Amino acid sequence: MAAPVLEAVEALESHLHPTPSFEIDDHPYPKGQEEIWRFSPLRKMRALLTDEPSDAQLAWAESFPEGVSSQLISVAQARMLVAEAPIDRVSALAAARSGGARVIDVPAGAQLTEPVSLTLTGTGQHVWGHVIFRVGANSSSTILLRHQGSASYATKVDVLVGDGANVNFVSIQDWDDDAVHGGHHSVLVGRDAVVRTVTVSLGGEVVRLAETAKFAGPGGSLEQFGLYFVDGGQHIEHRLFVDHNAPNTHSNVDYRGALQGEGARSVWIGDVLIRKIAEGISTYESNKNLVLTDGCRADSVPNLEIETGNIAGAGHSSTTGRFDDEQLFYLRTRGISEAEARRLVVRGFFASIIRRIGVPEVEEHMMAAVERELSVTMGSYE
């Protein structure tokens, strides 16, 4: 199955968007002053940034509908196939030291009613990894990628979506508390394709994901939803970049996070580039953070770069705050206790994101995980 072909566009040179490259030397060890690293806990990420050999692998559990196949290809072959080359040192090392990429193919025209499910479980080791999902033209599928257990895991993930396909790609970071996970997820949206991504980060000492997307032709639609719940001492960072490099394309980003506990830290960077060629596009990005206790910090930085005025619309918003007093007052006047009112507000805050997952049993698991997080500050649910 051939990857979608993207017509050449002007190369992007910006300190906000590093030049993609497979060469490790093009991504020097960061000092912390670089724009893309200034929020990141480099000391805790040392294992992901140091070029040290490792033959360890995560344990794989696959559940594929009929017709979906997988194969292992070499590092050299993977370089020719990806949606985008690595954009930072972590993902460059992951691609180079992975030992090869696992490619999972959804055939053209397939209308899958069951999810393509892949669960990766860490066993406390340092691991490099590369996974490529190829989705055939005019197909329909849900892809579920779940991470769990304990590991220092550097990853490169590519999602190549064929023309006219409809894809729901769900990535869940449900690590143990000591895990460190960094990497680059890149999406290539085919002509007239409809792509929805849902990224959930609930566990791990450090989770830092760069998520980039671009279009292989006009008419593509991209929706990106995210959920993160950060406890004391955790660092969760999502860095998004949507490149509108084709006309008449659409994107919408909605990421929501809650923080609780001393030293809880979240970072959300949302960059959207509208190139000169991208006439008639529409885009909007939103990030909302709910601070549940003192001692937390949420950094939220939306950016729009617009090179043409001939667009349908573009905007962004960012909010960080505590509970909505009006919501709490309304619930209290209905006889609901303050603790339960706060719980209901948080559940409602996340529910619209969780419903996007599209796999009922996973949605239930995620709501249960949110309840467990809430029990830390609000007590057990009765």
TIPAMI-735206 format. One record per residue (C-alpha): residue number from 1; residue in one letter; x negated, y negated, z. Coordinates in Angstrom, 1 decimal. Layout:
TIPAMI-735206
@n: NUM | res: A | u: X | v: Y | w: Z;
...
END
This chain:
TIPAMI-735206
@n: 1 | res: M | u: 0.0 | v: 0.0 | w: 0.0;
@n: 2 | res: A | u: -1.6 | v: -3.3 | w: -1.1;
@n: 3 | res: A | u: -1.7 | v: -6.2 | w: 1.3;
@n: 4 | res: P | u: 0.2 | v: -9.4 | w: 0.3;
@n: 5 | res: V | u: -1.8 | v: -11.7 | w: -1.9;
@n: 6 | res: L | u: -2.2 | v: -15.3 | w: -0.6;
@n: 7 | res: E | u: -3.0 | v: -18.0 | w: -3.2;
@n: 8 | res: A | u: -6.1 | v: -20.0 | w: -2.4;
@n: 9 | res: V | u: -5.6 | v: -23.1 | w: -0.3;
@n: 10 | res: E | u: -8.0 | v: -25.8 | w: 0.9;
@n: 11 | res: A | u: -10.3 | v: -24.5 | w: 3.6;
@n: 12 | res: L | u: -9.6 | v: -25.9 | w: 7.0;
@n: 13 | res: E | u: -12.3 | v: -27.5 | w: 9.0;
@n: 14 | res: S | u: -11.3 | v: -28.7 | w: 12.5;
@n: 15 | res: H | u: -12.6 | v: -28.4 | w: 16.0;
@n: 16 | res: L | u: -9.1 | v: -27.3 | w: 16.9;
@n: 17 | res: H | u: -9.2 | v: -24.4 | w: 14.4;
@n: 18 | res: P | u: -12.5 | v: -22.6 | w: 14.2;
@n: 19 | res: T | u: -13.5 | v: -21.2 | w: 10.8;
@n: 20 | res: P | u: -12.5 | v: -17.5 | w: 10.7;
@n: 21 | res: S | u: -15.4 | v: -15.2 | w: 10.3;
@n: 22 | res: F | u: -16.3 | v: -11.5 | w: 10.9;
@n: 23 | res: E | u: -19.9 | v: -12.5 | w: 11.7;
@n: 24 | res: I | u: -20.6 | v: -12.5 | w: 15.4;
@n: 25 | res: D | u: -23.3 | v: -15.1 | w: 15.0;
@n: 26 | res: D | u: -20.7 | v: -17.5 | w: 13.7;
@n: 27 | res: H | u: -19.0 | v: -17.4 | w: 17.1;
@n: 28 | res: P | u: -21.8 | v: -18.3 | w: 19.6;
@n: 29 | res: Y | u: -21.4 | v: -17.5 | w: 23.3;
@n: 30 | res: P | u: -19.2 | v: -20.3 | w: 24.6;
@n: 31 | res: K | u: -20.4 | v: -22.9 | w: 27.1;
@n: 32 | res: G | u: -17.0 | v: -24.0 | w: 28.2;
@n: 33 | res: Q | u: -17.1 | v: -27.5 | w: 26.6;
@n: 34 | res: E | u: -15.7 | v: -26.2 | w: 23.3;
@n: 35 | res: E | u: -12.1 | v: -27.2 | w: 22.6;
@n: 36 | res: I | u: -11.0 | v: -23.6 | w: 22.2;
@n: 37 | res: W | u: -12.7 | v: -22.5 | w: 25.4;
@n: 38 | res: R | u: -12.3 | v: -25.4 | w: 27.8;
@n: 39 | res: F | u: -9.4 | v: -23.9 | w: 29.7;
@n: 40 | res: S | u: -10.7 | v: -20.3 | w: 29.8;
@n: 41 | res: P | u: -12.3 | v: -18.6 | w: 32.8;
@n: 42 | res: L | u: -15.6 | v: -17.6 | w: 31.0;
@n: 43 | res: R | u: -17.1 | v: -15.9 | w: 34.1;
@n: 44 | res: K | u: -14.2 | v: -13.5 | w: 34.4;
@n: 45 | res: M | u: -14.3 | v: -12.8 | w: 30.6;
@n: 46 | res: R | u: -18.0 | v: -12.1 | w: 30.5;
@n: 47 | res: A | u: -17.6 | v: -8.4 | w: 29.5;
@n: 48 | res: L | u: -15.5 | v: -9.5 | w: 26.5;
@n: 49 | res: L | u: -18.0 | v: -12.1 | w: 25.3;
@n: 50 | res: T | u: -21.2 | v: -10.0 | w: 25.7;
@n: 51 | res: D | u: -22.3 | v: -7.7 | w: 22.8;
@n: 52 | res: E | u: -22.7 | v: -4.5 | w: 24.8;
@n: 53 | res: P | u: -22.1 | v: -1.1 | w: 23.3;
@n: 54 | res: S | u: -19.1 | v: 1.0 | w: 24.4;
@n: 55 | res: D | u: -17.7 | v: 4.2 | w: 23.1;
@n: 56 | res: A | u: -14.7 | v: 4.1 | w: 25.4;
@n: 57 | res: Q | u: -11.2 | v: 4.2 | w: 23.9;
@n: 58 | res: L | u: -7.7 | v: 3.4 | w: 25.3;
@n: 59 | res: A | u: -5.4 | v: 6.4 | w: 25.6;
@n: 60 | res: W | u: -2.9 | v: 6.2 | w: 22.7;
@n: 61 | res: A | u: 0.8 | v: 7.3 | w: 22.8;
@n: 62 | res: E | u: 2.6 | v: 7.0 | w: 19.5;
@n: 63 | res: S | u: 6.3 | v: 7.3 | w: 18.6;
@n: 64 | res: F | u: 6.9 | v: 6.8 | w: 14.9;
@n: 65 | res: P | u: 10.1 | v: 7.1 | w: 12.9;
@n: 66 | res: E | u: 10.0 | v: 9.4 | w: 9.9;
@n: 67 | res: G | u: 8.0 | v: 8.0 | w: 7.0;
@n: 68 | res: V | u: 5.7 | v: 5.8 | w: 9.2;
@n: 69 | res: S | u: 2.1 | v: 6.9 | w: 9.0;
@n: 70 | res: S | u: -1.3 | v: 6.0 | w: 10.5;
@n: 71 | res: Q | u: -4.9 | v: 6.4 | w: 9.6;
@n: 72 | res: L | u: -8.3 | v: 5.4 | w: 10.8;
@n: 73 | res: I | u: -10.4 | v: 3.3 | w: 8.4;
@n: 74 | res: S | u: -14.0 | v: 2.0 | w: 8.7;
@n: 75 | res: V | u: -15.0 | v: -1.4 | w: 10.0;
@n: 76 | res: A | u: -16.0 | v: -2.3 | w: 6.4;
@n: 77 | res: Q | u: -12.6 | v: -1.3 | w: 5.0;
@n: 78 | res: A | u: -10.8 | v: -3.2 | w: 7.8;
@n: 79 | res: R | u: -12.6 | v: -6.4 | w: 6.8;
@n: 80 | res: M | u: -10.9 | v: -6.2 | w: 3.4;
@n: 81 | res: L | u: -7.5 | v: -5.7 | w: 4.8;
@n: 82 | res: V | u: -6.8 | v: -8.1 | w: 7.7;
@n: 83 | res: A | u: -4.4 | v: -11.0 | w: 7.7;
@n: 84 | res: E | u: -7.2 | v: -13.2 | w: 8.9;
@n: 85 | res: A | u: -10.8 | v: -12.9 | w: 9.9;
@n: 86 | res: P | u: -11.5 | v: -13.3 | w: 13.7;
@n: 87 | res: I | u: -11.4 | v: -16.8 | w: 15.0;
@n: 88 | res: D | u: -13.4 | v: -16.4 | w: 18.2;
@n: 89 | res: R | u: -16.2 | v: -14.4 | w: 19.7;
@n: 90 | res: V | u: -13.9 | v: -11.9 | w: 21.5;
@n: 91 | res: S | u: -12.0 | v: -10.9 | w: 18.4;
@n: 92 | res: A | u: -15.2 | v: -10.8 | w: 16.2;
@n: 93 | res: L | u: -16.8 | v: -8.4 | w: 18.7;
@n: 94 | res: A | u: -13.7 | v: -6.4 | w: 18.8;
@n: 95 | res: A | u: -13.5 | v: -5.9 | w: 15.1;
@n: 96 | res: A | u: -17.3 | v: -5.3 | w: 14.7;
@n: 97 | res: R | u: -17.6 | v: -2.8 | w: 17.6;
@n: 98 | res: S | u: -14.3 | v: -1.0 | w: 17.4;
@n: 99 | res: G | u: -15.7 | v: 1.9 | w: 15.4;
@n: 100 | res: G | u: -13.0 | v: 1.4 | w: 12.8;
@n: 101 | res: A | u: -9.4 | v: 0.1 | w: 12.7;
@n: 102 | res: R | u: -6.2 | v: 2.2 | w: 13.2;
@n: 103 | res: V | u: -3.8 | v: 1.3 | w: 10.3;
@n: 104 | res: I | u: -0.1 | v: 1.9 | w: 10.8;
@n: 105 | res: D | u: 2.1 | v: 1.8 | w: 7.7;
@n: 106 | res: V | u: 5.8 | v: 1.1 | w: 7.3;
@n: 107 | res: P | u: 6.7 | v: 2.1 | w: 3.8;
@n: 108 | res: A | u: 8.3 | v: -0.3 | w: 1.3;
@n: 109 | res: G | u: 12.1 | v: -0.3 | w: 1.4;
@n: 110 | res: A | u: 12.3 | v: 1.6 | w: 4.7;
@n: 111 | res: Q | u: 15.3 | v: 0.6 | w: 7.0;
@n: 112 | res: L | u: 14.1 | v: 1.9 | w: 10.4;
@n: 113 | res: T | u: 16.7 | v: 2.2 | w: 13.2;
@n: 114 | res: E | u: 14.1 | v: 3.3 | w: 15.8;
@n: 115 | res: P | u: 11.1 | v: 1.3 | w: 16.8;
@n: 116 | res: V | u: 7.5 | v: 2.0 | w: 15.7;
@n: 117 | res: S | u: 6.1 | v: 2.4 | w: 19.3;
@n: 118 | res: L | u: 2.5 | v: 2.3 | w: 20.3;
@n: 119 | res: T | u: 1.4 | v: 2.4 | w: 24.0;
@n: 120 | res: L | u: -2.3 | v: 1.8 | w: 24.9;
@n: 121 | res: T | u: -3.3 | v: 2.7 | w: 28.4;
@n: 122 | res: G | u: -6.6 | v: 1.7 | w: 30.0;
@n: 123 | res: T | u: -8.6 | v: 3.9 | w: 32.4;
@n: 124 | res: G | u: -10.9 | v: 1.2 | w: 33.9;
@n: 125 | res: Q | u: -13.5 | v: 1.1 | w: 31.1;
@n: 126 | res: H | u: -14.7 | v: -1.6 | w: 28.7;
@n: 127 | res: V | u: -13.1 | v: -1.1 | w: 25.3;
@n: 128 | res: W | u: -13.2 | v: -2.7 | w: 21.8;
@n: 129 | res: G | u: -10.2 | v: -2.2 | w: 19.6;
@n: 130 | res: H | u: -8.7 | v: -3.1 | w: 16.2;
@n: 131 | res: V | u: -5.1 | v: -2.3 | w: 15.1;
@n: 132 | res: I | u: -3.5 | v: -3.2 | w: 11.7;
@n: 133 | res: F | u: 0.2 | v: -2.9 | w: 11.0;
@n: 134 | res: R | u: 1.2 | v: -3.0 | w: 7.3;
@n: 135 | res: V | u: 4.9 | v: -3.5 | w: 6.6;
@n: 136 | res: G | u: 6.1 | v: -2.7 | w: 3.1;
@n: 137 | res: A | u: 8.2 | v: -5.0 | w: 1.0;
@n: 138 | res: N | u: 11.9 | v: -5.2 | w: 1.6;
@n: 139 | res: S | u: 11.7 | v: -3.0 | w: 4.7;
@n: 140 | res: S | u: 13.2 | v: -3.6 | w: 8.1;
@n: 141 | res: S | u: 11.5 | v: -2.5 | w: 11.3;
@n: 142 | res: T | u: 10.8 | v: -3.2 | w: 15.0;
@n: 143 | res: I | u: 7.2 | v: -2.7 | w: 16.1;
@n: 144 | res: L | u: 6.4 | v: -2.3 | w: 19.8;
@n: 145 | res: L | u: 2.8 | v: -2.6 | w: 21.0;
@n: 146 | res: R | u: 2.4 | v: -2.1 | w: 24.8;
@n: 147 | res: H | u: -0.7 | v: -2.4 | w: 26.9;
@n: 148 | res: Q | u: -0.9 | v: -1.0 | w: 30.4;
@n: 149 | res: G | u: -3.4 | v: 0.5 | w: 33.0;
@n: 150 | res: S | u: -6.7 | v: -1.1 | w: 33.7;
@n: 151 | res: A | u: -9.5 | v: -2.1 | w: 31.3;
@n: 152 | res: S | u: -11.7 | v: -4.9 | w: 30.0;
@n: 153 | res: Y | u: -10.1 | v: -4.9 | w: 26.5;
@n: 154 | res: A | u: -11.2 | v: -7.0 | w: 23.5;
@n: 155 | res: T | u: -8.8 | v: -6.6 | w: 20.6;
@n: 156 | res: K | u: -8.0 | v: -7.7 | w: 17.0;
@n: 157 | res: V | u: -4.5 | v: -7.1 | w: 15.9;
@n: 158 | res: D | u: -3.2 | v: -7.8 | w: 12.3;
@n: 159 | res: V | u: 0.4 | v: -7.7 | w: 11.1;
@n: 160 | res: L | u: 0.7 | v: -7.9 | w: 7.3;
@n: 161 | res: V | u: 4.3 | v: -8.3 | w: 6.2;
@n: 162 | res: G | u: 5.4 | v: -7.6 | w: 2.6;
@n: 163 | res: D | u: 7.7 | v: -9.8 | w: 0.5;
@n: 164 | res: G | u: 11.3 | v: -9.7 | w: 1.6;
@n: 165 | res: A | u: 10.6 | v: -7.6 | w: 4.7;
@n: 166 | res: N | u: 12.3 | v: -8.1 | w: 8.1;
@n: 167 | res: V | u: 10.1 | v: -7.5 | w: 11.1;
@n: 168 | res: N | u: 10.4 | v: -7.8 | w: 14.8;
@n: 169 | res: F | u: 6.9 | v: -7.4 | w: 16.4;
@n: 170 | res: V | u: 6.8 | v: -7.1 | w: 20.2;
@n: 171 | res: S | u: 3.5 | v: -7.2 | w: 22.1;
@n: 172 | res: I | u: 3.7 | v: -6.5 | w: 25.9;
@n: 173 | res: Q | u: 0.7 | v: -7.1 | w: 28.2;
@n: 174 | res: D | u: 1.8 | v: -5.1 | w: 31.3;
@n: 175 | res: W | u: -1.6 | v: -4.5 | w: 32.8;
@n: 176 | res: D | u: -2.7 | v: -3.6 | w: 36.3;
@n: 177 | res: D | u: -3.8 | v: -6.6 | w: 38.4;
@n: 178 | res: D | u: -7.6 | v: -6.1 | w: 37.7;
@n: 179 | res: A | u: -7.4 | v: -5.9 | w: 33.9;
@n: 180 | res: V | u: -9.1 | v: -8.4 | w: 31.6;
@n: 181 | res: H | u: -7.6 | v: -8.7 | w: 28.0;
@n: 182 | res: G | u: -8.6 | v: -11.1 | w: 25.2;
@n: 183 | res: G | u: -8.1 | v: -11.1 | w: 21.5;
@n: 184 | res: H | u: -6.6 | v: -12.4 | w: 18.3;
@n: 185 | res: H | u: -3.2 | v: -11.5 | w: 16.9;
@n: 186 | res: S | u: -2.9 | v: -12.7 | w: 13.2;
@n: 187 | res: V | u: 0.3 | v: -12.5 | w: 11.2;
@n: 188 | res: L | u: 0.7 | v: -12.9 | w: 7.4;
@n: 189 | res: V | u: 4.3 | v: -13.6 | w: 6.4;
@n: 190 | res: G | u: 5.2 | v: -12.4 | w: 2.9;
@n: 191 | res: R | u: 7.3 | v: -14.4 | w: 0.4;
@n: 192 | res: D | u: 10.9 | v: -14.6 | w: 1.6;
@n: 193 | res: A | u: 10.1 | v: -12.4 | w: 4.6;
@n: 194 | res: V | u: 11.7 | v: -12.8 | w: 8.0;
@n: 195 | res: V | u: 9.3 | v: -12.3 | w: 10.9;
@n: 196 | res: R | u: 10.0 | v: -12.5 | w: 14.6;
@n: 197 | res: T | u: 7.3 | v: -12.0 | w: 17.2;
@n: 198 | res: V | u: 7.8 | v: -11.6 | w: 21.0;
@n: 199 | res: T | u: 4.8 | v: -11.8 | w: 23.3;
@n: 200 | res: V | u: 5.2 | v: -10.8 | w: 27.0;
@n: 201 | res: S | u: 2.3 | v: -11.2 | w: 29.5;
@n: 202 | res: L | u: 3.1 | v: -10.1 | w: 33.0;
@n: 203 | res: G | u: -0.1 | v: -8.4 | w: 34.4;
@n: 204 | res: G | u: -3.8 | v: -8.6 | w: 34.4;
@n: 205 | res: E | u: -6.4 | v: -10.8 | w: 36.1;
@n: 206 | res: V | u: -7.0 | v: -12.6 | w: 32.8;
@n: 207 | res: V | u: -5.0 | v: -12.4 | w: 29.6;
@n: 208 | res: R | u: -6.2 | v: -14.7 | w: 26.8;
@n: 209 | res: L | u: -4.6 | v: -14.3 | w: 23.4;
@n: 210 | res: A | u: -5.1 | v: -16.3 | w: 20.2;
@n: 211 | res: E | u: -2.0 | v: -15.9 | w: 18.0;
@n: 212 | res: T | u: -2.3 | v: -17.2 | w: 14.4;
@n: 213 | res: A | u: 0.2 | v: -17.1 | w: 11.5;
@n: 214 | res: K | u: 0.3 | v: -18.1 | w: 7.9;
@n: 215 | res: F | u: 2.4 | v: -17.5 | w: 4.8;
@n: 216 | res: A | u: 1.7 | v: -15.4 | w: 1.7;
@n: 217 | res: G | u: 4.2 | v: -17.4 | w: -0.4;
@n: 218 | res: P | u: 7.3 | v: -19.6 | w: -0.3;
@n: 219 | res: G | u: 10.5 | v: -18.8 | w: 1.6;
@n: 220 | res: G | u: 9.0 | v: -17.1 | w: 4.6;
@n: 221 | res: S | u: 10.5 | v: -17.5 | w: 8.0;
@n: 222 | res: L | u: 8.7 | v: -17.1 | w: 11.3;
@n: 223 | res: E | u: 10.1 | v: -17.2 | w: 14.9;
@n: 224 | res: Q | u: 7.7 | v: -16.7 | w: 17.8;
@n: 225 | res: F | u: 8.9 | v: -16.2 | w: 21.3;
@n: 226 | res: G | u: 6.9 | v: -15.7 | w: 24.5;
@n: 227 | res: L | u: 7.3 | v: -14.9 | w: 28.2;
@n: 228 | res: Y | u: 4.7 | v: -15.0 | w: 30.9;
@n: 229 | res: F | u: 4.9 | v: -14.7 | w: 34.7;
@n: 230 | res: V | u: 1.7 | v: -15.7 | w: 36.5;
@n: 231 | res: D | u: 0.9 | v: -14.8 | w: 40.1;
@n: 232 | res: G | u: -1.7 | v: -16.2 | w: 42.5;
@n: 233 | res: G | u: -5.3 | v: -15.8 | w: 41.1;
@n: 234 | res: Q | u: -4.1 | v: -14.8 | w: 37.6;
@n: 235 | res: H | u: -5.0 | v: -16.7 | w: 34.4;
@n: 236 | res: I | u: -2.7 | v: -16.2 | w: 31.4;
@n: 237 | res: E | u: -3.5 | v: -18.1 | w: 28.2;
@n: 238 | res: H | u: -1.7 | v: -18.2 | w: 24.9;
@n: 239 | res: R | u: -3.1 | v: -20.2 | w: 22.0;
@n: 240 | res: L | u: -0.9 | v: -20.4 | w: 18.9;
@n: 241 | res: F | u: -1.6 | v: -21.7 | w: 15.5;
@n: 242 | res: V | u: 1.0 | v: -21.8 | w: 12.7;
@n: 243 | res: D | u: -0.4 | v: -22.7 | w: 9.3;
@n: 244 | res: H | u: 2.3 | v: -23.9 | w: 6.9;
@n: 245 | res: N | u: 0.3 | v: -23.2 | w: 3.8;
@n: 246 | res: A | u: 3.2 | v: -22.6 | w: 1.4;
@n: 247 | res: P | u: 6.3 | v: -24.7 | w: 0.5;
@n: 248 | res: N | u: 9.8 | v: -24.1 | w: 1.8;
@n: 249 | res: T | u: 8.7 | v: -22.1 | w: 4.8;
@n: 250 | res: H | u: 10.1 | v: -22.2 | w: 8.4;
@n: 251 | res: S | u: 8.8 | v: -21.7 | w: 11.9;
@n: 252 | res: N | u: 10.1 | v: -21.9 | w: 15.4;
@n: 253 | res: V | u: 8.1 | v: -21.3 | w: 18.6;
@n: 254 | res: D | u: 9.6 | v: -20.9 | w: 22.1;
@n: 255 | res: Y | u: 7.3 | v: -19.9 | w: 25.0;
@n: 256 | res: R | u: 8.4 | v: -19.9 | w: 28.6;
@n: 257 | res: G | u: 6.5 | v: -19.2 | w: 31.8;
@n: 258 | res: A | u: 6.9 | v: -19.1 | w: 35.5;
@n: 259 | res: L | u: 4.1 | v: -19.5 | w: 38.1;
@n: 260 | res: Q | u: 3.9 | v: -18.6 | w: 41.7;
@n: 261 | res: G | u: 1.1 | v: -18.3 | w: 44.3;
@n: 262 | res: E | u: -2.1 | v: -20.1 | w: 45.1;
@n: 263 | res: G | u: -4.4 | v: -20.3 | w: 42.0;
@n: 264 | res: A | u: -1.8 | v: -19.2 | w: 39.5;
@n: 265 | res: R | u: -2.9 | v: -20.7 | w: 36.1;
@n: 266 | res: S | u: -1.2 | v: -20.7 | w: 32.7;
@n: 267 | res: V | u: -2.4 | v: -22.3 | w: 29.5;
@n: 268 | res: W | u: -0.3 | v: -22.7 | w: 26.4;
@n: 269 | res: I | u: -1.7 | v: -24.3 | w: 23.3;
@n: 270 | res: G | u: 0.7 | v: -24.7 | w: 20.3;
@n: 271 | res: D | u: -0.8 | v: -26.0 | w: 17.1;
@n: 272 | res: V | u: 1.1 | v: -26.4 | w: 13.8;
@n: 273 | res: L | u: -0.5 | v: -27.5 | w: 10.6;
@n: 274 | res: I | u: 1.6 | v: -28.7 | w: 7.7;
@n: 275 | res: R | u: -0.6 | v: -28.8 | w: 4.6;
@n: 276 | res: K | u: -0.1 | v: -31.0 | w: 1.6;
@n: 277 | res: I | u: 1.3 | v: -28.1 | w: -0.4;
@n: 278 | res: A | u: 3.9 | v: -27.3 | w: 2.2;
@n: 279 | res: E | u: 6.7 | v: -29.4 | w: 1.0;
@n: 280 | res: G | u: 10.3 | v: -28.7 | w: 2.3;
@n: 281 | res: I | u: 9.2 | v: -26.9 | w: 5.4;
@n: 282 | res: S | u: 10.8 | v: -27.1 | w: 8.9;
@n: 283 | res: T | u: 9.1 | v: -26.3 | w: 12.2;
@n: 284 | res: Y | u: 9.7 | v: -26.8 | w: 15.9;
@n: 285 | res: E | u: 7.7 | v: -25.6 | w: 18.9;
@n: 286 | res: S | u: 8.6 | v: -25.6 | w: 22.5;
@n: 287 | res: N | u: 6.9 | v: -24.6 | w: 25.8;
@n: 288 | res: K | u: 8.7 | v: -24.6 | w: 29.2;
@n: 289 | res: N | u: 7.0 | v: -23.9 | w: 32.5;
@n: 290 | res: L | u: 8.8 | v: -23.2 | w: 35.8;
@n: 291 | res: V | u: 6.6 | v: -23.8 | w: 38.9;
@n: 292 | res: L | u: 8.0 | v: -21.7 | w: 41.8;
@n: 293 | res: T | u: 5.5 | v: -22.5 | w: 44.6;
@n: 294 | res: D | u: 2.7 | v: -24.9 | w: 45.4;
@n: 295 | res: G | u: -0.9 | v: -24.2 | w: 44.3;
@n: 296 | res: C | u: -0.1 | v: -23.5 | w: 40.7;
@n: 297 | res: R | u: -1.3 | v: -25.2 | w: 37.5;
@n: 298 | res: A | u: 0.3 | v: -25.1 | w: 34.0;
@n: 299 | res: D | u: -1.5 | v: -26.6 | w: 31.0;
@n: 300 | res: S | u: 0.7 | v: -27.2 | w: 28.0;
@n: 301 | res: V | u: -0.6 | v: -28.8 | w: 24.8;
@n: 302 | res: P | u: 1.5 | v: -29.0 | w: 21.7;
@n: 303 | res: N | u: 0.0 | v: -30.4 | w: 18.5;
@n: 304 | res: L | u: 1.4 | v: -31.3 | w: 15.1;
@n: 305 | res: E | u: -0.9 | v: -32.0 | w: 12.1;
@n: 306 | res: I | u: 1.1 | v: -33.2 | w: 9.1;
@n: 307 | res: E | u: -0.4 | v: -33.8 | w: 5.7;
@n: 308 | res: T | u: 2.8 | v: -34.4 | w: 3.7;
@n: 309 | res: G | u: 5.8 | v: -36.5 | w: 4.4;
@n: 310 | res: N | u: 8.1 | v: -34.4 | w: 2.2;
@n: 311 | res: I | u: 9.4 | v: -32.0 | w: 4.9;
@n: 312 | res: A | u: 12.8 | v: -31.0 | w: 6.2;
@n: 313 | res: G | u: 11.7 | v: -31.5 | w: 9.9;
@n: 314 | res: A | u: 9.0 | v: -31.1 | w: 12.4;
@n: 315 | res: G | u: 8.9 | v: -31.5 | w: 16.2;
@n: 316 | res: H | u: 7.7 | v: -30.2 | w: 19.5;
@n: 317 | res: S | u: 8.4 | v: -30.4 | w: 23.2;
@n: 318 | res: S | u: 6.8 | v: -29.4 | w: 26.5;
@n: 319 | res: T | u: 8.1 | v: -29.4 | w: 30.1;
@n: 320 | res: T | u: 6.7 | v: -28.3 | w: 33.4;
@n: 321 | res: G | u: 8.7 | v: -28.6 | w: 36.6;
@n: 322 | res: R | u: 10.4 | v: -27.0 | w: 39.5;
@n: 323 | res: F | u: 14.0 | v: -25.8 | w: 39.7;
@n: 324 | res: D | u: 16.8 | v: -27.8 | w: 38.2;
@n: 325 | res: D | u: 18.5 | v: -29.4 | w: 41.2;
@n: 326 | res: E | u: 21.8 | v: -29.7 | w: 39.2;
@n: 327 | res: Q | u: 21.8 | v: -26.0 | w: 38.4;
@n: 328 | res: L | u: 21.1 | v: -25.1 | w: 42.0;
@n: 329 | res: F | u: 23.8 | v: -27.4 | w: 43.3;
@n: 330 | res: Y | u: 26.4 | v: -26.0 | w: 40.9;
@n: 331 | res: L | u: 25.6 | v: -22.4 | w: 42.0;
@n: 332 | res: R | u: 25.6 | v: -23.3 | w: 45.7;
@n: 333 | res: T | u: 29.1 | v: -24.9 | w: 45.3;
@n: 334 | res: R | u: 30.3 | v: -21.5 | w: 44.1;
@n: 335 | res: G | u: 29.3 | v: -19.9 | w: 47.4;
@n: 336 | res: I | u: 26.0 | v: -18.5 | w: 46.1;
@n: 337 | res: S | u: 23.1 | v: -18.5 | w: 48.6;
@n: 338 | res: E | u: 20.1 | v: -20.7 | w: 47.8;
@n: 339 | res: A | u: 17.8 | v: -17.7 | w: 47.4;
@n: 340 | res: E | u: 20.2 | v: -16.0 | w: 45.0;
@n: 341 | res: A | u: 20.8 | v: -19.2 | w: 43.1;
@n: 342 | res: R | u: 17.1 | v: -19.6 | w: 42.5;
@n: 343 | res: R | u: 16.8 | v: -16.0 | w: 41.3;
@n: 344 | res: L | u: 19.7 | v: -16.5 | w: 38.9;
@n: 345 | res: V | u: 18.1 | v: -19.7 | w: 37.5;
@n: 346 | res: V | u: 14.8 | v: -17.8 | w: 36.8;
@n: 347 | res: R | u: 16.6 | v: -14.8 | w: 35.3;
@n: 348 | res: G | u: 18.5 | v: -17.2 | w: 33.0;
@n: 349 | res: F | u: 15.3 | v: -19.0 | w: 32.1;
@n: 350 | res: F | u: 13.8 | v: -15.8 | w: 30.8;
@n: 351 | res: A | u: 16.9 | v: -13.9 | w: 29.6;
@n: 352 | res: S | u: 17.1 | v: -15.6 | w: 26.1;
@n: 353 | res: I | u: 13.5 | v: -14.5 | w: 25.4;
@n: 354 | res: I | u: 13.9 | v: -10.9 | w: 26.7;
@n: 355 | res: R | u: 17.0 | v: -10.4 | w: 24.6;
@n: 356 | res: R | u: 14.8 | v: -11.1 | w: 21.5;
@n: 357 | res: I | u: 12.8 | v: -7.8 | w: 22.1;
@n: 358 | res: G | u: 15.5 | v: -5.8 | w: 20.4;
@n: 359 | res: V | u: 14.8 | v: -2.5 | w: 22.2;
@n: 360 | res: P | u: 17.4 | v: -2.1 | w: 25.1;
@n: 361 | res: E | u: 15.3 | v: 0.1 | w: 27.3;
@n: 362 | res: V | u: 12.3 | v: -2.3 | w: 27.0;
@n: 363 | res: E | u: 14.5 | v: -5.3 | w: 27.7;
@n: 364 | res: E | u: 15.8 | v: -3.6 | w: 30.9;
@n: 365 | res: H | u: 12.2 | v: -2.8 | w: 31.9;
@n: 366 | res: M | u: 11.2 | v: -6.4 | w: 31.4;
@n: 367 | res: M | u: 14.1 | v: -7.8 | w: 33.5;
@n: 368 | res: A | u: 13.1 | v: -5.3 | w: 36.2;
@n: 369 | res: A | u: 9.5 | v: -6.6 | w: 36.0;
@n: 370 | res: V | u: 10.7 | v: -10.1 | w: 36.4;
@n: 371 | res: E | u: 12.7 | v: -9.1 | w: 39.5;
@n: 372 | res: R | u: 9.6 | v: -7.5 | w: 41.0;
@n: 373 | res: E | u: 7.7 | v: -10.7 | w: 40.4;
@n: 374 | res: L | u: 10.5 | v: -12.8 | w: 42.0;
@n: 375 | res: S | u: 10.5 | v: -10.5 | w: 45.1;
@n: 376 | res: V | u: 7.0 | v: -11.9 | w: 45.9;
@n: 377 | res: T | u: 8.4 | v: -15.3 | w: 46.8;
@n: 378 | res: M | u: 12.1 | v: -14.7 | w: 47.1;
@n: 379 | res: G | u: 12.3 | v: -11.3 | w: 48.8;
@n: 380 | res: S | u: 13.8 | v: -8.1 | w: 47.5;
@n: 381 | res: Y | u: 16.9 | v: -8.2 | w: 45.5;
@n: 382 | res: E | u: 20.0 | v: -6.8 | w: 47.3;
END
